Amino acid sequence: MQIAYALNFLRMFKSLPPELQNEAYEKIELFRDPANQARLKVHKLRGRLSGRYSFSVNYSVRIVFRYMNSPKEALLLAIGSHDVYR
C-alpha cells in the first residue's frame, strides 16, 4: 500500500515522544500490508469523521486516515489519543 502524510499528521507525529514515534512507525509499516488490518483494528469512523478510518498504535493512540483513489492508497491525517476524533 502507498501511504501519504498530511502536514497536520507530520506535525502531530513530531510532537510525540521518540518511543511512541517508533511504535507508530512500526504500526504504519504493518498497515502497508492489508492482511494486517484486523490486527491493527482498522475501522470506519462515523459522524463528523464519516468517510475516514482509524487504526490503533497502542491502547490509547490512534491514527486517522482516508483511502485515496483506491484501497491501495492511504493519506494519514492525524495521530494521537481519542481527541483526534474531535
PEKADA-V513555 format. One record per residue. N is the residue number from 1. RES is the residue in one small letter. PSI is psi in whole degrees, -180 to 180 (999 if undefined). D_CENTER is the distance of its C-alpha to the mean C-alpha in Angstrom with 1 decimal. Layout:
BEGIN
n=N res=RES psi=PSI d_center=D_CENTER
n=N res=RES psi=PSI d_center=D_CENTER
END
This chain:
BEGIN
n=1 res=m psi=139 d_center=13.2
n=2 res=q psi=138 d_center=13.1
n=3 res=i psi=133 d_center=10.1
n=4 res=a psi=158 d_center=10.8
n=5 res=y psi=125 d_center=9.7
n=6 res=a psi=150 d_center=10.9
n=7 res=l psi=-39 d_center=13.4
n=8 res=n psi=-42 d_center=12.1
n=9 res=f psi=-46 d_center=8.8
n=10 res=l psi=-40 d_center=11.4
n=11 res=r psi=-45 d_center=13.7
n=12 res=m psi=-42 d_center=11.6
n=13 res=f psi=-45 d_center=10.6
n=14 res=k psi=-24 d_center=14.4
n=15 res=s psi=-7 d_center=15.4
n=16 res=l psi=152 d_center=14.0
n=17 res=p psi=150 d_center=16.7
n=18 res=p psi=-40 d_center=17.1
n=19 res=e psi=-34 d_center=16.8
n=20 res=l psi=-35 d_center=13.4
n=21 res=q psi=-44 d_center=12.3
n=22 res=n psi=-43 d_center=13.8
n=23 res=e psi=-42 d_center=12.1
n=24 res=a psi=-42 d_center=8.5
n=25 res=y psi=-42 d_center=10.1
n=26 res=e psi=-42 d_center=11.5
n=27 res=k psi=-36 d_center=8.6
n=28 res=i psi=-41 d_center=7.2
n=29 res=e psi=-40 d_center=10.9
n=30 res=l psi=-38 d_center=11.1
n=31 res=f psi=-27 d_center=8.5
n=32 res=r psi=-27 d_center=11.0
n=33 res=d psi=112 d_center=13.5
n=34 res=p psi=-22 d_center=13.4
n=35 res=a psi=-17 d_center=15.7
n=36 res=n psi=5 d_center=13.1
n=37 res=q psi=-39 d_center=11.3
n=38 res=a psi=-40 d_center=13.7
n=39 res=r psi=-35 d_center=13.4
n=40 res=l psi=-4 d_center=9.7
n=41 res=k psi=45 d_center=10.7
n=42 res=v psi=131 d_center=8.8
n=43 res=h psi=152 d_center=10.6
n=44 res=k psi=140 d_center=11.7
n=45 res=l psi=158 d_center=12.0
n=46 res=r psi=177 d_center=15.6
n=47 res=g psi=-134 d_center=17.8
n=48 res=r psi=-27 d_center=16.9
n=49 res=l psi=20 d_center=13.3
n=50 res=s psi=138 d_center=14.9
n=51 res=g psi=-4 d_center=13.7
n=52 res=r psi=166 d_center=10.0
n=53 res=y psi=169 d_center=7.8
n=54 res=s psi=153 d_center=5.6
n=55 res=f psi=160 d_center=5.4
n=56 res=s psi=137 d_center=7.3
n=57 res=v psi=-48 d_center=7.9
n=58 res=n psi=-164 d_center=11.3
n=59 res=y psi=-34 d_center=13.5
n=60 res=s psi=-10 d_center=12.7
n=61 res=v psi=135 d_center=9.3
n=62 res=r psi=157 d_center=6.1
n=63 res=i psi=128 d_center=2.6
n=64 res=v psi=135 d_center=4.2
n=65 res=f psi=172 d_center=5.2
n=66 res=r psi=150 d_center=8.7
n=67 res=y psi=145 d_center=10.9
n=68 res=m psi=-120 d_center=13.5
n=69 res=n psi=-18 d_center=17.0
n=70 res=s psi=167 d_center=16.4
n=71 res=p psi=-2 d_center=14.1
n=72 res=k psi=6 d_center=14.3
n=73 res=e psi=128 d_center=12.6
n=74 res=a psi=146 d_center=9.1
n=75 res=l psi=115 d_center=8.4
n=76 res=l psi=125 d_center=5.4
n=77 res=l psi=-40 d_center=7.0
n=78 res=a psi=155 d_center=6.6
n=79 res=i psi=139 d_center=6.2
n=80 res=g psi=-168 d_center=9.1
n=81 res=s psi=-173 d_center=11.4
n=82 res=h psi=-12 d_center=12.0
n=83 res=d psi=-21 d_center=13.5
n=84 res=v psi=-15 d_center=10.4
n=85 res=y psi=-11 d_center=11.6
n=86 res=r psi=999 d_center=14.9
END
